[in-house]
Amino acid sequence: MARVVESVIPDFGSELLVKKIVTKEMAGALRYGELSKRLGRPAPVPSIFIDEKLIFEITPGREELIECLNRYLGQGRG
């Protein structure tokens, strides 16, 4: 999933802030716990959250992710 996210980052420049959570690191494990608590269940791995909301729990295609981000950001990108 990280590859798909990384492939769209250049399309959005500074409009998109991506934080990769590595659960093997303490900070990542704590963040995973926070997301899971808000979700009310263990967060799926891998997954994509936008503004604390689970958006994808399976790897989306590049175009599907771009469309989702365009809708979220309210822009008519192609």
N, C-alpha and C positions, 0 to 999 in steps of 0.2 A: 504494500500500500504506500509505503514511503516513496517509492519510485514514481508513482503516479502523482503524488502531491508535489514532489520535487520538480516534476516535468512541467507543472503549471505555474510555479512560482514566478518565473520570468514574465509571464503574461500579465501579471498583476502588480509587479513592482512593489512600491511602498504601501499599496493598499492592503496587502496581505501579510499578516504576521503569523509565522508557522513555528510552533513549539513541538518538538519531538520529545515524547516521554519515554525514557528508558527505565523500565521497572527494576533493573538490576542495580540502579543507583538510588541512594536514599531519597534524594529530592524527587525523582521519578516515581518511586514507590509511594511516597506521601501524596503526590499529585494524583496518581492512579486511585488511591484511597478516597480522595476528595471527590473525584469524578464518579466513582462507584457509589459513594454515599448519596450524591445528588441524584443519580440515576435510580437508586433504590435496589440495585443488584450489581454484581461484578460487571464492570465495563468490559465489553468484548475486546479481544486483542486479535488482530489490529482493529482500529476504529478511527473515525474522524469526528471530532467535536467542533462545533462552531459556536462561540459564545456560550460555553458550558452545556450545549445541547448535542446529544448524539445524532449525527446526520447520516453516517455510513458505518455499518458494522461488517460489510463485505467490501472488497476492493471495487470501487467504481471504475468505469472506463474514463480515460482522460477527458473526452468530450462531455460525459455526464457530470464530472466534477467541475469542469469549466462552466457549464450551464447552471449548476447549483450555485457556484460562487458569483456568477453574474446576477442571478436572481437575488442572492443575499445582499450583494453590494448595490443592487438597483441600477445596474448599468447595462446598456445594450451592446455588449461586446460580441464578437463573432468568432 
